[in-house]
Amino acid sequence: MALDKGKIIKLMNEGLAMEYASQIQYLTQAAITTGPYADGLMARFAEIASDEMEHAKILRTRIAALGGVPTTKVGEIQIHKDSMQAVKINLRYERDTVDFYRKLLNLIPHDEVILYEAIEHVLQDSEEHVEELERLVGK
């Protein structure tokens, strides 16, 4: 399987817009969350926002390395002040992100080691976020 640079760049830019949105979403929720466990969640949301910033950096670097221009567009943002609603929103978002990166990873040949491992790293982080958020909502 050969790497379709144009398609991969387009998809990675979609992922980059998602990462921008996710970072903003987590940071905003860290600032406004109320309700049960709000203090702990606010701190964890801020930490996850840092992960999302790192994911965006990885994607920007790989897009540029492939000859593309990283997007500055931001994906959809959903927030809620209630702590448990915020967790549920973030869980849906992270699940969608995991699905997206799994599909993207399947389009990257294994011999494209740097690119493959970069996307795999972002996917693994996102999977960890899903597991953590699932524990918080009791699923």
Helices and strands as residue ranges (DSSP letters): H 5-32, H 38-65, H 83-106, H 113-137
